[in-house]
Amino acid sequence: MKINVAILSVFVLSFCIVFSQKKKSLVNFGHLEHLTEEIRFAEEQVGIVHVYANFPTYEWVEAKGSDTEGIACVDDAARAVVLYLRHFELRKDTLSLAKAKLLLRFVMKMQTDDGMFYNFIQADHSINRDGKTSYKSFGWWAARGVWCFGLGYRVMKLVDPPFADELERRIQRTFPHIDTLLFKYSRTITHGTFKSPQWLLYEEAADATTELLLGLTEYYSASGDKYVKGHIKGLCEGLILMQDGDFRTFPYGLHRSWRTLWHMWGNSQTQALAFAGVVLNDRRLLKSAEKEARSFYSRLLIEGFMKEMDVAKPGTRKDYEQIAYGIRPMAIGLIRLYEATKKEEYLKMAGLAASWFVGNNVLGERMYHPATGRCFDGITDSVTVNKNSGAESTIEALMTILEVERYPQAEKYLQYRKVKSGSRLRHVYAVFQNDAGDELTLVVDLKQSWLLVLEGEKSKAFLEKVK
């Protein structure tokens, strides 16, 4: 059966942003609610999110990789928890809080007594204990579990303290595993000229570690636990070690994902470092996040999004597949940077990044549809959209739109499209316009090592100069 919960009566967080009811939001939970089911699991009512729904009917589809994975997983339930809790914070929606609690119950049931996590459940609601994407471990799905527990703790501490206490115990179960990671602190491994830490998840997985960091930082922001502060600082140091290049030098300040590989999906280093930099009051973390945003994110917006590349082999860029999970880290990372620095160019860039969902992409296709709440599963190649709409794409799109809509300075640029790009000896740039002809020019100034966001007469003057 679909989740059907009564609207709860709760205290509203004091720092919630007041949202005008007159404004029509693009956020539509319709498809996510279609994917969601309430079940009896391990002697408790919980919420799950079905993994896949395929075009054209969008009925539930079981996940199958090299072996049968199952019908629902921690990965997507945890994502949905983060989305619903943020919706509760920002829109005062108590129904979203209730949905988050049911999904949290599922994630809690998938954590073992030793702090690790399983990922998938099968159609008969048994746990998949042996699958390659489900076995008990402290990796990707554990990181997402900690993320939703950390945010859950911060929110529930104010509205449901007993539930917060339960989440805190779950978070603390993971500390021995994080201690094991950080036992290798300062140990590195070299791949050619590129150095990587050995104290991240899977030793060198900066991408997975970012989601663990987001959860630990949420927890620390509400608990003030100095022990966790040390965990956060140590993991952040690992991310910074995997940052290479600058404005002029390839790979332009990006944070590598794994060894020498960079991929766009799930690479949330800017988001995690900007958030941790604010919470820990650590300017060095913010500086690393800004470096990636200004010198690398700017180039992605100018030159076009991609799937991945091996930074040890320049020219190995692969453009496809492009997915929602690649857009969210970039767009929300830029928003977190704005919140840390108050530099409005980050909001403008966030809006341009998120405009991928509404047509500013290589195919000019709307990927997210507010009328249904569906987000297509990706751009497969230069001519093909994958019109399936699974949990990951749906939730990542909703997360992004929810955060972008908070700020008119970002939301405005959802309607912009890239109409021109170019390069000169000194500049790399792209021009974006909306239907009314309003224009924004994004410029990387190689001589000054600076980012310019030009509008109005300044944009016109620049374009006249580079003719």
N, C-alpha and C positions, 0 to 999 in steps of 0.2 A: 504494500500500500504506500501511497505517497505520504510524505511528512504532513501531518495536520496537527499543529500545536496552537494552544490558546495564547493570545497576546499576554505577555507577562507584565506585571506592574513592578517597575524597578526604579531605582534612583538614576538620574541622568548624570553622566560624568561632567564635572565642572568645567572641563576644558573643551567640551564638544563645540563644534562650529555650528552656529545657527544657520539653518538651510531654509531658504525661502520656499514655501509650499506653492507659490505661484509659478516657479520655474519648472519647466518640463525637463526632467532628467532623461538622459540616454540610457541610464542603467535599468535594465529589465531582467528580473530574475526568473522569467517564465521558463526558459529552456533549462536552466539549472534546477529549478523545482521539478521539471519533468524528469531529469536525470536522478533526482534524489528519492530515496525510499526509506521508510522507517521499518525496522525489523527487530525481532527478538534475537539477541545475540549474546551468548555467554550469560544468560539469565538476566538480561537487562535490555530495555528499549534503547536503541541507538539509531543514528542516522548514517546512511551510506550514500555514496555518489557513484552511479554507474559510469563506467569508464568511457564507453564509446556509444555514439548514436550516428547512424549513417544515412546519408542522402539516398532517396528522397523522403522516406517516411520518418526518419529520426527516431526509430524505436531502439530500445537498448540492445547493445551488442556485447557479447562476452569478449574480453581481451585475450588474444592468443599471440604469443611470440613463438620462440622455438619450441616452447611447450605451453600448455594451457595455463594462463595466468590466473584468470578468475573474472569476477563481475565488478568488483570494487576494491579500492586500495587506500592505504594510508596517504599516499602521495596526494590524491585528489581530495580526500576528506580534509586533510590538513590545510590545503590551499583554500578550500571552501570555508573552513573555520576562520582563517585570516580575513577573507573577504567579508564574511558576515559580521565579524567583530568590528571591523573598520566601518562597515555600514551602520552598525549600532552606534559607534562613537560619533560619526560624522552626521548621521541623519536622525539620531534618537529613535531608531526603529527597534522596538523591543521584540518584535517577531523575529528579527534577524538574530537577536541575542539568544532566543529560544532555539533556533535552528543550529546556532553555533554550539550550544550545550549538547544537543543530541549527537552532533558530529564529533565533538570532543570525547564523548563517552565511547564512541567507536575506536578512536585513536588510542584512548587509554587502555581499552581491552586488547589492543594489538601490541602493547608494550609488555615485555616480560619482566619478571621480578628482578632480573639482573640489569635492567635498564636498556636492553636492546629492543628491537622492533621486528615484527613480521610486517609484510606489506599487503598481500592480496587475500581476499576470501573467495571461495568457490561458490558456484550456484546453489549448493546445498548449505551455504553459510558456514562451512568448515574453513579453517585457516589453511592456506597454501604454505606449507612449512619447508618445501624443498625447491621451489622454482627459482630460477636464476634471478628473477626480479622480486623475490618475496622471502627468501630465507632469512632467518634470524641474524641480524647484524647491526652494526652501528655505522651506517653509511647514509645514502641519499634519503631513504624514507625515515630514518631516525632523525636526520637533520630537519626534515619538514615537521616531524612530530614535535621536536623541541621548539621550532618556530611557533607552532600554534599553541603549545603549552605556555611559552613565554608571554605571548600576547594575551592569551587567556588569563594567565595569572594577573597581569597588569590590570585588565578590565575587571575581572571578577573580584579583585581585592576591594574594589569600591562598591560593587553591586551584589556580590554573593561571596562573602569571606570564607565560608566553609568549603565552597567549591574551589576557591583560590588556594586554600591550604592543601586540598587534594592534588591540585595541579603542581604545587610547589614540591610535594613529595615525589611526584613523577619526574620533575626536572632534576631533582637532586639524585635520583637513581642513575642519571647519565654521567654524573661527575667523574666516577672512576674511569669511564671510557675517555673522557676529555683529558684527564690526568695522564692516561696512557699515551695519548697523542702528544701531549706537551712534554712528556718524558724525553722526547727526541728533540726538544727545542735547541736550536742552533746547529743541528745537523743538516747538511745540505747535500744535494747531488747535482752534478753538472751535466748538461746535455749540450755538447759543443761549447758555445760561448754563453749559454743560458743557464742560470742557477735557479734551483727550486728548493723549497724547504721540504723536510721530511716529517713535519709535525702537523700536517693537515689531514683531513679525512682521506683515506686511501693513499696516505703519505703526501701526494702532490696535487690533490684535487681542490683547487681554489674555488671552483664553481660550487661544488657541494658544500664546502665549508661556509660559504656566504649565507646559506639558509640556516645553518646552525648558529652562526653569529647573530643573525637577525633575532632569533629566539632568545639567545643568551642576553642580548642587549635589552630586549623588551623586559626580560625578567629582572635584570640588574637595575633598570630605570625605576622599577617599583619596589625592589627589595633592598637595594644598596648593599648587597652582599659582596664584600671585598674579595672574597675567594673567587667569585665569578668575574669580578673586574680583572683579575689576573688572567683568567682564561681568555677573556675578550681581547686584552692587549696582546697576548701571545699569538692568538690566531690572526689578528690584524697584521702583525708583523710578517706573518707568512704570506699574506696577500700582497703586501707592499714589496716583498722580495721578488715577486713574480711580475712586477711592473717594469716595462722596458720602453726605451725611446723617449722622444719629446716632440715638440711642434715640428721640427725639421727632420728628425731622425726616425726612420722606421724601427719599430712598429707604432710609433706615435703615442706613447704613453698608455697603451692598453695594459690591462691586467690579464696575463695568460690564464687559461682555464685549467689546463693539465699538461705538465711537462712543457713542450714547445707548441702545443696546440691552443689556439684561441677559437672559441665558437660563441655565437651570439646568444644561443638559448641558455638560460639559467645563469648567465655570467653576471651576478649581482654585486660585484665588488664595489662599484660606486655607491649603490644603495646602502650596502652594509657599512662601508667606511664612513660615509657621510652621517649616517645615523649614529654609529658608535662615536664618531668625532664630537658630535653634539653632546651625547650622554656622558662621555668621559671628559669632555672639555679638552680635547686633544687636537690641537691645530695640525699636527703632522698627519693625522688620518684624513682630515678634511683636505689638506694639500694634495694628498695622493688621489683622492676622489676627484678633485677639481682638475688635476692634470689629465686624467683619463677623459673627463667630460669635455674639456676645452680643446685638447689636441687630437683625440681619437673619435669621440662621439660626433664632433663637428664634421669630421671627414666622412663618417658613415652617412650623416644627413646630406652632405654635399655629393658624395660619390656613389651612394646607394648601399642598401643593406645587403648582408650576405649571411651565409650559414657558418662558414669556418675558414680558417687558414692555418698553415704551419708557419710560424714566424721564423723558423730556422731555414725555411725555403721560400723566400719572397717570390710571389707569382703563383702560389698554390691556392689562391683564393677560389672558394666554391660558393656560388651565389645561392644555391637552392639545396634544401627546402627552407623557406622563410615562414616562421610560425609566431603565434601570439606570445609564446614563452620567450621569444627573443626581444619582443618590444617592451614588455612590462619592466624588466630590470633597467633598461635604458631610460624609459619615461619616468618611472617613479624614482629612480636614482637622481635624475635631474631635479625633480620636485624636492627631494630631500636636501639636495645641495642648495636650492633656493631657501628652504627653511633654515638652513645653517648659516647662509651668507647674506640673504636678502638681495642677491643679484638677480634682477628680473630677466636677464638673458637666459637663465636656466629654465624659467617658466616658458618662455617662448620656444626654446629648444624642446622642452617636454611636450608641448602641444604639437610641434612638427613631428616628433617621433611617434606620438600616438595617432597622428593623422593617417598612418599606415592602415589603421582599422577602418577608416571611412573613405579610402580611395587613393591616398597618396602613396601608391606603391607601383611596382614595375608594370603591373597589368591594369592599373586604374580601376581596380575592382573593390567594391565595398566588402570588407571582410567581416565586420560586425554589423548585425542588423537589429536596431533598437525595437522594431516592431515585434520580433520574436524572442530576442535575447540570445540568438545563436551567433557564434563566431565560427567561421569556416576554419578547418584544421590546417590550412596553410596554402602557400603558393608553391606548387610542386616543381615547376620549371617555368621557362619564359612564356609559356602559353596556357598553363593549366592551373586552375584553382581546385584544391581538394575541398569539395563541398560537404564533406562529413563535418559533424560538430560534436566533438567529444568534450569530456569534462575539463581537461587541461586548457584547451583553447578558450572555452567558454569562461572559465574562472579567471584566467589571466587577462582576458579582454575586460571583464567586468571590474577587476581590480584596478586596471589602468584608467578606465573611463571614470570610475568613482573618484580617484585621486585627482585626475585632471580637472574634473568639474568643480573642484573646490576653489579653483583660482581662475577668474575671468581672463587674466593675462595669459594663461595656458590654454584654456578652453577655446579662446578666439582662433587659435592657430590649427585647431582640428580641421578647419575648412580650407586650409591652404594646400596648394599642390606645387610640386617642383616643376618649373617651366623651362629652366635653363641652368646649365652648369658649365664651368670653364676653368681654365688655369692659365696663369701667366708666370713669368719668372719669379715674381714676388708673391702672387696671390693664388689661392684655390678658393673657388666660390660657387654658390648656387643661388638662384632666384626662385622665390616661392610667391604665389599669388592666390587670392581667393576669387570668387565669382564676380565680386564688385571691382576687381582690378587693384585692390590694395596689395602692396608689395613688401616683401622682406628679403633682404640679401644677407646671406650668411657667408662670412669671409674668414679664411685662415690667412693671416699676414705672416709669411715666412721670414721676412726680414726682421720684423719686430717681435716675432714669436708671440703673436697675440690673436685673439678671436674678436671679430667685429660682427655685431648684429645691427644691420642698418635698415632704416625704414624711411619713407617719405623722401624728402629732398636729399638726404644723405645717401639713400640707396640709388637714387637717380644720378647723383654726382659721381658715385663710384662706378656705376655701369657706363657712364659716358667716358670716364677716364680709361677704362679697360677695353673700349671698343677696338 
